[in-house]
Amino acid sequence: MTTPTVASTPALLTVKNLSFRYKQQVALREVNFEIDSGEIFGLLGPNGAGKTTTISCVAGLLGQYGGELAFRGSSFRPFESSGDRQHLGVVPQDLALYEDLTARENLEFFGGLVGLRAGDLGQAIQSALILAGLVERADDRVKTYSGGMKRRLNLAIGQLHRPDLLLLDEPTAGVDPQSRNHLFEALERLRQEGRTIVYTTHYMEEAQRLCDRIAIMDRGRVIAVGTASQLADQAGIPGADLERVFLELTGRSLRDG
């Protein structure tokens, strides 16, 4: 009796041989990885490794790249297709907020841009304010917020329309410990809801805590992919913590550029 073949489900996002250059500077060199539905996938690397450029290509902020992107097995071209971009939520490293508006007004504005209307928008805004821990400050102008509050609102806006894939580029930069912990808890809550997240960071402890799998980048390439335990095995130091693994794979030289 022949055992029936079970068709495998394609990855949510496939990045194949992604390359990019800024004029004469090569930023990405044939980057390859896949992201499965429902995971937090980390991009970890020194300064200049290519993390933000990778996120920018996937987000549709950069075009003219080499290689291919696929979404659930189909060609994905977010730079050219507004329909493809609707699958994405983006939380940029630089805050994308209107400081003279309140948190609620920011959420209303950005929710309208992604097509949320009336009751759906109101419900999404309330959920976003709860996620960000800003219910009591919802009607205060953003310019009165601390840096951590702005980062939390930035996250709330990026996930407002419940995108298939949420892209976060160093979302905890410059925040206080309490806001940082709140962001971690918010992301863990989103993962429990089955959301899929790409997370770039310089901080080993963040990647260790949050990410199901991690791609380590260096000089425009992905040099290792796996769970923290798998990365330790690949580095030849089983059981080592992520910081030691990272230094083993990328070296200890300073990266100031």
KETOR-17967 format. One record per residue: x, y, z of N, C-alpha, C in turn; residue number from 0. Coordinates in Angstrom, 1 decimal, padded with zeros to 4 digits. Layout:
     n.X     n.Y     n.Z    ca.X    ca.Y    ca.Z     c.X     c.Y     c.Z  gukol
       X       Y       Z       X       Y       Z       X       Y       Z    NUM
...
//
This chain:
     n.X     n.Y     n.Z    ca.X    ca.Y    ca.Z     c.X     c.Y     c.Z  gukol
   000.8  -001.2   000.0   000.0   000.0   000.0   000.9   001.2   000.0      0
   000.6   002.2  -000.9   001.4   003.4  -001.0   000.9   004.4   000.0      1
   001.9   005.0   000.7   001.6   006.0   001.7   001.3   007.4   000.9      2
   000.2   008.0   001.1  -000.1   009.2   000.4   000.9   010.3   000.8      3
   001.3   011.1  -000.2   002.2   012.2   000.0   001.5   013.4   000.6      4
   002.0   014.0   001.7   001.4   015.1   002.3   002.1   016.4   001.8      5
   001.3   017.3   001.2   001.9   018.5   000.7   002.4   019.4   001.8      6
   003.6   019.9   001.7   004.1   020.7   002.8   003.6   022.1   002.6      7
   003.3   022.8   003.7   002.9   024.2   003.6   004.0   025.1   003.3      8
   004.0   026.0   002.3   005.1   026.9   002.1   005.3   027.9   003.2      9
   006.5   028.3   003.4   006.9   029.3   004.4   006.0   030.6   004.1     10
   005.8   031.3   005.2   005.1   032.6   005.0   005.9   033.5   004.2     11
   007.2   033.6   004.5   008.0   034.5   003.7   009.3   033.7   003.3     12
   009.7   033.8   002.1   010.9   033.2   001.6   011.8   034.3   001.0     13
   013.0   034.4   001.5   014.0   035.4   000.9   015.1   034.5   000.3     14
   015.3   034.7  -001.0   016.2   033.9  -001.8   017.2   034.8  -002.6     15
   018.4   034.6  -002.2   019.5   035.3  -002.9   019.3   036.8  -003.0     16
   018.9   037.4  -001.9   018.6   038.8  -001.8   019.9   039.6  -001.8     17
   020.1   040.5  -002.8   021.3   041.3  -002.9   020.9   042.8  -003.1     18
   021.7   043.7  -002.5   021.4   045.1  -002.7   022.7   045.9  -002.5     19
   022.8   047.0  -003.3   023.9   047.9  -003.2   023.5   049.3  -003.1     20
   024.2   050.1  -002.3   024.0   051.6  -002.3   025.1   052.2  -003.2     21
   024.9   052.5  -004.4   025.9   053.0  -005.3   027.0   052.0  -005.4     22
   028.2   052.3  -004.9   029.3   051.4  -005.0   029.4   050.4  -003.8     23
   028.6   050.7  -002.7   028.7   049.9  -001.5   027.7   048.7  -001.6     24
   028.2   047.5  -001.5   027.4   046.3  -001.4   026.9   046.1   000.0     25
   025.5   046.1   000.2   024.9   046.0   001.5   024.5   044.6   001.8     26
   023.9   043.9   000.8   023.5   042.5   000.9   024.1   041.6  -000.1     27
   024.5   040.5   000.3   025.1   039.5  -000.6   024.4   038.2  -000.6     28
   023.5   038.0  -001.4   022.8   036.7  -001.6   022.3   036.2  -000.2     29
   021.4   037.0   000.4   020.8   036.6   001.7   019.7   035.6   001.5     30
   019.7   034.5   002.3   018.7   033.5   002.2   018.1   033.1   003.6     31
   016.8   033.1   003.7   016.2   032.5   004.9   014.7   032.4   004.6     32
   014.0   031.6   005.5   012.5   031.5   005.4   011.9   031.7   006.8     33
   010.7   032.3   006.8   010.0   032.5   008.0   008.7   031.8   008.0     34
   008.4   031.0   009.1   007.2   030.3   009.2   006.1   031.1   009.9     35
   004.9   030.8   009.6   003.7   031.4   010.3   003.8   031.2   011.8     36
   003.5   032.3   012.5   003.4   032.2   014.0   004.7   032.2   014.7     37
   005.8   032.5   014.1   007.1   032.6   014.8   007.6   034.0   014.9     38
   008.4   034.3   015.9   009.2   035.5   016.0   010.6   035.1   015.5     39
   011.0   035.8   014.3   012.2   035.4   013.6   013.2   036.6   013.8     40
   014.3   036.4   014.4   015.2   037.4   014.7   016.3   037.6   013.7     41
   016.7   038.9   013.4   017.8   039.2   012.6   018.8   039.9   013.5     42
   020.0   039.3   013.7   021.0   039.7   014.7   022.3   039.9   013.9     43
   022.9   041.0   014.2   024.2   041.3   013.5   024.9   042.6   014.0     44
   026.2   042.7   013.8   026.9   043.9   014.1   026.4   045.1   013.3     45
   026.9   046.3   013.7   026.6   047.5   012.8   027.0   047.2   011.4     46
   026.1   047.6   010.5   026.5   047.5   009.0   026.3   046.0   008.5     47
   025.7   045.1   009.3   025.6   043.7   008.8   024.6   043.6   007.7     48
   023.6   044.5   007.6   022.6   044.4   006.6   021.2   044.2   007.1     49
   021.0   044.3   008.4   019.7   044.0   009.0   018.6   045.0   008.5     50
   018.9   046.3   008.6   017.9   047.3   008.3   017.7   047.3   006.8     51
   018.7   047.0   006.0   018.5   046.9   004.5   017.6   045.8   004.1     52
   017.8   044.6   004.8   017.0   043.5   004.6   015.5   043.8   004.9     53
   015.3   044.4   006.1   013.9   044.8   006.5   013.3   045.7   005.4     54
   014.1   046.7   005.0   013.6   047.7   004.0   013.3   047.1   002.7     55
   014.0   046.1   002.2   013.6   045.4   001.0   012.3   044.6   001.1     56
   012.2   043.9   002.3   011.0   043.1   002.5   009.8   044.1   002.7     57
   010.0   045.2   003.3   008.9   046.2   003.6   008.5   046.9   002.4     58
   009.2   046.9   001.3   008.9   047.6   000.1   009.4   049.1   000.1     59
   010.3   049.3   001.0   010.9   050.7   001.1   012.1   050.8   000.1     60
   012.7   049.7  -000.3   013.7   049.7  -001.3   013.4   048.7  -002.4     61
   013.6   049.2  -003.6   013.5   048.3  -004.8   014.8   048.1  -005.4     62
   014.9   047.7  -006.7   016.1   047.5  -007.4   017.1   046.5  -006.7     63
   016.5   045.5  -006.0   017.3   044.5  -005.4   017.4   043.3  -006.3     64
   018.5   042.5  -006.1   018.6   041.2  -006.8   018.0   040.1  -005.9     65
   017.7   039.0  -006.6   017.1   037.9  -005.9   015.6   037.9  -005.9     66
   015.0   037.1  -005.0   013.5   036.9  -005.1   012.9   036.9  -003.7     67
   011.7   037.4  -003.6   010.9   037.3  -002.4   009.6   036.5  -002.7     68
   009.2   035.6  -001.8   008.0   034.9  -002.0   007.1   034.9  -000.8     69
   005.8   035.1  -000.9   004.9   035.1   000.2   003.9   033.9   000.0     70
   004.0   033.0   001.0   003.2   031.7   000.9   003.4   031.1  -000.5     71
   004.6   031.1  -001.0   004.9   030.4  -002.2   004.7   031.2  -003.5     72
   004.1   032.4  -003.4   003.9   033.2  -004.6   004.8   034.4  -004.6     73
   005.2   034.9  -005.8   006.0   036.0  -006.0   005.5   037.2  -005.1     74
   006.5   037.9  -004.5   006.1   039.0  -003.6   007.0   040.2  -003.9     75
   006.3   041.3  -004.3   007.1   042.5  -004.8   006.5   043.7  -004.1     76
   006.7   043.9  -002.8   006.1   045.0  -002.1   006.5   046.4  -002.5     77
   007.7   046.5  -003.1   008.0   047.8  -003.6   007.1   048.3  -004.7     78
   006.6   047.3  -005.5   005.8   047.7  -006.7   004.3   047.5  -006.5     79
   004.0   046.6  -005.5   002.6   046.2  -005.4   002.0   046.7  -004.1     80
   001.0   047.6  -004.1   000.3   048.0  -002.9  -000.5   046.8  -002.3     81
  -000.9   045.9  -003.1  -001.6   044.7  -002.6  -000.7   043.8  -001.8     82
   000.6   043.7  -002.2   001.6   042.9  -001.4   001.9   043.7  -000.1     83
   002.0   045.0  -000.2   002.3   045.7   001.1   001.2   045.6   002.1     84
   000.0   045.3   001.7  -001.1   045.2   002.7  -000.9   044.0   003.6     85
  -000.1   043.1   003.2   000.2   041.9   004.1   001.2   042.3   005.3     86
   001.7   043.5   005.2   002.8   043.9   006.1   002.4   045.0   007.1     87
   003.0   044.9   008.3   003.1   046.0   009.2   004.5   046.3   009.5     88
   004.8   047.6   009.6   006.2   048.0   009.7   006.3   048.9   010.9     89
   007.3   048.6   011.8   007.6   049.4   013.0   009.1   049.9   012.8     90
   009.3   051.1   012.2   010.6   051.5   011.9   011.5   051.9   013.0     91
   012.8   051.9   012.8   013.7   052.3   013.9   013.5   053.8   014.2     92
   013.3   054.6   013.2   013.0   056.0   013.4   011.5   056.1   013.7     93
   011.1   056.8   014.8   009.7   056.9   015.1   008.8   057.5   014.0     94
   007.7   056.9   013.7   006.8   057.4   012.7   005.5   057.8   013.3     95
   005.6   059.0   014.0   004.4   059.5   014.7   004.3   061.0   014.5     96
   003.0   061.5   014.6   002.7   062.9   014.5   002.7   063.4   016.0     97
   003.6   064.2   016.4   003.8   064.5   017.8   002.7   065.6   018.2     98
   002.1   066.3   017.3   001.1   067.3   017.7  -000.3   066.7   017.8     99
  -000.4   065.4   017.4  -001.6   064.7   017.6  -001.6   063.8   018.8    100
  -002.8   063.4   019.3  -002.8   062.5   020.4  -002.6   061.1   019.9    101
  -002.4   060.1   020.8  -002.2   058.7   020.5  -003.4   058.2   019.7    102
  -004.6   058.6   020.2  -005.8   058.1   019.5  -005.9   058.7   018.1    103
  -005.5   060.0   017.9  -005.6   060.6   016.6  -004.6   060.0   015.7    104
  -003.4   059.7   016.2  -002.4   058.9   015.4  -003.0   057.6   014.9    105
  -003.6   056.9   015.8  -004.1   055.6   015.5  -005.3   055.7   014.4    106
  -006.1   056.7   014.6  -007.2   056.9   013.6  -006.6   057.2   012.3    107
  -005.6   058.1   012.2  -005.0   058.5   010.9  -004.4   057.3   010.2    108
  -003.5   056.5   010.9  -002.8   055.4   010.3  -003.8   054.3   010.0    109
  -004.8   054.1   010.9  -005.8   053.1   010.6  -006.6   053.4   009.4    110
  -006.9   054.6   009.1  -007.5   055.0   007.9  -006.7   054.7   006.7    111
  -005.4   054.9   006.8  -004.5   054.7   005.6  -004.5   053.2   005.2    112
  -004.6   052.3   006.2  -004.6   050.9   005.9  -006.0   050.3   005.6    113
  -007.0   051.2   005.6  -008.3   050.8   005.1  -009.3   050.4   006.2    114
  -009.0   050.6   007.5  -009.9   050.3   008.6  -011.0   051.4   008.7    115
  -012.2   051.0   008.9  -013.3   052.0   008.8  -014.2   051.8   010.0    116
  -014.8   052.8   010.5  -015.9   052.8   011.5  -015.7   051.9   012.6    117
  -016.6   050.9   012.8  -016.5   050.1   014.0  -015.3   049.3   014.1    118
  -014.8   048.8   012.9  -013.5   048.0   012.9  -012.4   048.9   013.4    119
  -012.3   050.1   013.0  -011.3   051.0   013.4  -011.3   051.3   014.9    120
  -012.5   051.6   015.4  -012.7   051.9   016.8  -012.2   050.7   017.7    121
  -012.6   049.5   017.3  -012.2   048.3   018.0  -010.7   048.1   017.9    122
  -010.1   048.3   016.8  -008.7   048.1   016.6  -007.9   049.1   017.4    123
  -008.4   050.4   017.5  -007.7   051.4   018.3  -007.8   051.0   019.8    124
  -008.9   050.6   020.3  -009.0   050.2   021.7  -008.0   049.1   022.0    125
  -008.0   048.1   021.1  -007.1   047.0   021.4  -005.6   047.4   021.3    126
  -005.3   048.3   020.4  -003.9   048.8   020.3  -003.5   049.6   021.5    127
  -004.4   050.4   022.0  -004.1   051.2   023.2  -003.9   050.3   024.4    128
  -004.6   049.2   024.5  -004.4   048.3   025.6  -003.1   047.6   025.4    129
  -002.7   047.2   024.2  -001.5   046.5   023.9  -000.3   047.4   024.3    130
  -000.4   048.7   024.0   000.7   049.7   024.3   000.7   050.2   025.7    131
  -000.4   049.9   026.5  -000.5   050.4   027.9  -000.7   051.9   027.9    132
  -001.5   052.4   027.0  -001.7   053.8   026.8  -003.1   054.3   026.9    133
  -004.0   053.4   027.5  -005.4   053.8   027.5  -005.6   055.1   028.3    134
  -004.9   055.2   029.4  -005.2   056.4   030.2  -004.5   057.7   029.6    135
  -003.6   057.5   028.7  -003.0   058.7   028.0  -003.4   058.8   026.6    136
  -004.4   058.2   026.2  -004.8   058.1   024.8  -005.1   059.5   024.2    137
  -005.6   060.4   025.0  -006.0   061.7   024.4  -005.0   062.8   024.8    138
  -003.8   062.4   025.2  -002.7   063.4   025.3  -001.9   063.5   024.1    139
  -001.3   064.6   023.8  -000.5   064.8   022.6   000.8   064.0   022.8    140
   001.2   063.4   021.7   002.4   062.5   021.7   003.6   063.3   022.1    141
   003.7   064.6   021.9   004.9   065.3   022.2   005.1   065.4   023.8    142
   004.1   065.0   024.5   004.2   065.0   026.0   004.7   063.6   026.5    143
   004.8   062.6   025.6   005.2   061.3   025.9   006.7   061.1   026.2    144
   007.0   060.1   027.0   008.4   059.7   027.1   008.8   058.9   025.9    145
   010.1   058.7   025.8   010.6   057.9   024.6   010.0   056.5   024.6    146
   009.9   055.9   025.8   009.3   054.5   025.9   007.9   054.5   025.4    147
   007.1   055.5   025.8   005.7   055.6   025.4   005.6   055.7   023.9    148
   006.4   056.5   023.3   006.4   056.7   021.9   006.7   055.4   021.2    149
   007.7   054.6   021.7   008.0   053.3   021.1   006.9   052.4   021.2    150
   006.2   052.4   022.3   005.0   051.5   022.5   003.9   051.9   021.5    151
   003.7   053.2   021.3   002.7   053.6   020.3   003.1   053.3   018.9    152
   004.4   053.4   018.6   004.9   053.0   017.3   004.6   051.5   017.0    153
   004.8   050.6   018.0   004.4   049.2   017.8   002.9   049.1   017.6    154
   002.1   049.8   018.4   000.6   049.7   018.3   000.1   050.1   017.0    155
   000.7   051.1   016.4   000.3   051.5   015.0   000.7   050.5   014.0    156
   001.9   049.9   014.1   002.4   048.9   013.1   001.5   047.7   013.0    157
   000.9   047.3   014.1   000.2   046.0   014.1  -001.3   046.3   014.1    158
  -001.7   047.6   013.9  -003.1   048.0   014.1  -004.1   047.2   013.1    159
  -003.7   046.9   011.9  -004.5   046.3   010.9  -004.3   044.7   010.9    160
  -003.7   044.2   011.9  -003.4   042.8   012.1  -002.8   042.2   010.8    161
  -001.6   042.7   010.5  -000.9   042.3   009.3  -000.4   040.8   009.4    162
  -000.3   040.2   008.2   000.2   038.8   008.2   001.7   038.7   008.7    163
   002.4   039.8   008.5   003.8   039.8   008.9   004.2   041.2   009.4    164
   004.7   041.2   010.6   005.0   042.5   011.3   006.5   042.6   011.4    165
   007.1   043.7   010.8   008.5   043.9   010.7   008.9   045.0   011.7    166
   009.8   044.6   012.6   010.2   045.5   013.7   011.8   045.7   013.6    167
   012.2   047.0   013.4   013.6   047.3   013.3   014.1   048.0   014.6    168
   014.7   047.2   015.4   015.3   047.7   016.7   014.2   048.6   017.5    169
   013.1   047.9   017.9   012.0   048.7   018.5   012.2   049.1   019.9    170
   013.3   048.7   020.6   013.5   049.0   021.9   014.6   050.1   022.1    171
   015.1   050.6   021.0   016.2   051.6   021.0   015.9   052.8   022.0    172
   016.7   053.0   023.0   016.6   054.2   023.8   015.4   054.2   024.8    173
   014.8   053.0   025.1   013.7   053.0   026.0   014.1   052.6   027.4    174
   013.3   053.0   028.4   013.5   052.7   029.8   013.2   051.2   030.1    175
   013.7   050.6   031.1   013.5   049.2   031.4   012.1   048.8   031.5    176
   011.2   049.7   032.1   009.8   049.3   032.2   009.1   049.2   030.8    177
   009.4   050.2   030.0   008.8   050.2   028.6   009.3   049.0   027.8    178
   010.6   048.8   028.0   011.2   047.7   027.3   010.5   046.3   027.6    179
   010.3   046.1   028.9   009.7   044.9   029.4   008.2   044.9   028.9    180
   007.5   046.0   028.9   006.2   046.1   028.3   006.2   045.7   026.9    181
   007.1   046.2   026.1   007.2   045.8   024.7   007.4   044.3   024.5    182
   008.3   043.7   025.3   008.5   042.3   025.3   007.2   041.5   025.5    183
   006.5   041.9   026.6   005.2   041.3   026.9   004.2   041.4   025.8    184
   004.2   042.6   025.2   003.2   042.9   024.0   003.6   041.9   022.9    185
   004.8   041.8   022.6   005.2   040.9   021.4   004.9   039.4   021.8    186
   005.1   039.0   023.0   004.8   037.7   023.4   003.3   037.4   023.3    187
   002.5   038.4   023.6   001.1   038.3   023.5   000.7   038.2   022.0    188
   001.3   039.0   021.1   001.0   038.9   019.7   001.4   037.5   019.2    189
   002.5   036.9   019.6   002.9   035.6   019.2   001.8   034.6   019.7    190
   001.3   034.7   020.9   000.3   033.8   021.4  -001.0   033.9   020.5    191
  -001.2   035.0   019.9  -002.3   035.2   019.0  -002.1   034.6   017.6    192
  -000.9   034.1   017.4  -000.5   033.5   016.2   000.1   034.4   015.1    193
   000.5   035.6   015.6   001.1   036.6   014.7   002.5   036.2   014.3    194
   003.0   036.7   013.2   004.3   036.4   012.7   005.1   037.7   012.7    195
   006.3   037.6   013.3   007.1   038.8   013.5   008.6   038.6   013.1    196
   009.1   039.7   012.4   010.5   039.7   012.2   011.1   040.8   013.1    197
   012.2   040.5   013.8   012.7   041.4   014.9   014.2   041.6   014.7    198
   014.6   042.8   014.4   016.0   043.1   014.4   016.5   043.7   015.7    199
   017.6   043.4   016.1   018.1   043.9   017.4   019.7   043.7   017.5    200
   020.3   044.6   018.3   021.7   044.4   018.7   021.8   043.6   020.0    201
   020.7   043.4   020.7   020.7   043.0   022.0   020.5   041.4   022.1    202
   021.5   040.7   022.6   021.5   039.3   022.6   020.4   038.8   023.5    203
   020.2   039.5   024.7   019.2   039.0   025.6   017.8   039.1   025.1    204
   017.5   040.1   024.2   016.2   040.3   023.6   016.0   039.1   022.6    205
   017.0   038.8   021.8   016.8   037.7   020.8   016.6   036.4   021.6    206
   017.4   036.2   022.7   017.3   035.0   023.4   015.9   034.8   024.0    207
   015.4   035.9   024.5   014.0   035.8   025.2   012.9   035.7   024.2    208
   013.0   036.4   023.1   011.8   036.6   022.2   011.7   035.6   021.0    209
   012.9   035.3   020.4   012.9   034.8   019.1   012.9   033.2   019.1    210
   012.0   032.7   018.3   011.9   031.2   018.1   013.1   030.8   017.3    211
   013.5   031.5   016.2   014.7   031.2   015.5   015.4   032.6   015.2    212
   016.7   032.5   014.9   017.5   033.7   014.7   018.4   033.5   013.5    213
   018.5   034.5   012.6   019.5   034.5   011.6   020.5   035.5   012.0    214
   021.8   035.1   012.0   022.9   036.0   012.3   023.5   036.4   011.0    215
   023.6   037.8   010.9   024.1   038.4   009.7   025.4   039.0   010.0    216
   026.3   039.0   009.0   027.6   039.7   009.1   028.1   040.1   007.7    217
   028.4   041.3   007.5   028.9   041.9   006.2   028.0   041.5   005.0    218
   026.7   041.7   005.3   025.7   041.5   004.2   025.3   040.1   003.9    219
   025.7   039.2   004.7   025.3   037.8   004.5   024.7   037.2   005.7    220
   023.8   036.2   005.5   023.4   035.4   006.6   024.4   034.2   006.8    221
   025.0   034.2   008.0   026.1   033.2   008.2   025.6   032.0   009.0    222
   024.4   032.1   009.7   023.9   031.0   010.4   022.4   031.3   010.7    223
   021.6   030.2   010.8   020.2   030.3   011.1   019.8   029.1   012.0    224
   019.0   029.4   013.0   018.5   028.3   013.8   018.0   028.8   015.2    225
   017.6   027.9   016.0   017.3   028.3   017.4   018.6   028.7   018.1    226
   018.5   029.2   019.3   019.7   029.6   020.0   020.6   028.3   020.3    227
   019.9   027.2   020.6   020.6   026.0   020.8   021.3   025.5   019.5    228
   020.6   025.6   018.4   021.1   025.1   017.1   022.3   026.0   016.7    229
   022.2   027.3   017.0   023.3   028.2   016.6   024.6   027.9   017.4    230
   024.4   027.5   018.7   025.5   027.1   019.5   026.2   025.9   019.0    231
   025.4   024.9   018.5   025.9   023.7   017.9   026.7   024.1   016.6    232
   026.1   024.9   015.8   026.8   025.3   014.5   028.1   026.0   014.8    233
   028.1   026.8   015.9   029.4   027.5   016.2   030.4   026.6   016.9    234
   030.0   025.3   017.1   031.0   024.4   017.8   031.1   024.6   019.2    235
   030.1   025.3   019.9   030.2   025.5   021.3   028.8   025.1   021.9    236
   028.4   023.8   021.9   027.1   023.4   022.4   026.8   023.9   023.8    237
   025.6   024.4   024.0   025.2   024.9   025.3   025.6   026.3   025.6    238
   026.4   027.0   024.7   026.8   028.3   025.0   025.7   029.3   024.9    239
   025.8   030.5   025.6   024.8   031.5   025.5   024.9   032.2   024.2    240
   023.9   033.0   023.8   023.8   033.6   022.5   025.0   034.6   022.3    241
   025.3   035.3   023.3   026.4   036.3   023.1   027.7   035.7   022.8    242
   028.0   034.6   023.4   029.3   033.9   023.1   029.2   033.3   021.7    243
   028.1   032.8   021.3   027.9   032.2   020.0   028.1   033.3   018.9    244
   027.4   034.5   019.2   027.5   035.6   018.3   029.0   036.1   018.1    245
   029.7   036.2   019.1   031.1   036.6   019.0   032.0   035.6   018.3    246
   031.6   034.3   018.6   032.4   033.2   017.9   032.2   033.3   016.4    247
   030.9   033.6   016.0   030.6   033.6   014.5   031.0   034.9   013.8    248
   030.9   036.0   014.5   031.2   037.3   013.8   032.5   037.9   014.2    249
   033.2   037.4   015.2   034.5   037.9   015.6   034.3   039.0   016.7    250
   035.4   039.5   017.2   035.4   040.4   018.3   035.9   041.8   017.9    251
   036.1   042.0   016.6   036.6   043.3   016.2   035.5   044.3   016.3    252
   035.8   045.6   016.6   034.8   046.7   016.8   034.2   047.0   015.4    253
   032.9   047.3   015.4   032.2   047.6   014.2   031.6   049.0   014.4    254
   032.3   050.1   014.1   031.8   051.4   014.4   031.1   052.0   013.1    255
   031.2   051.3   012.0   030.6   051.9   010.8   029.2   051.4   010.5    256
//
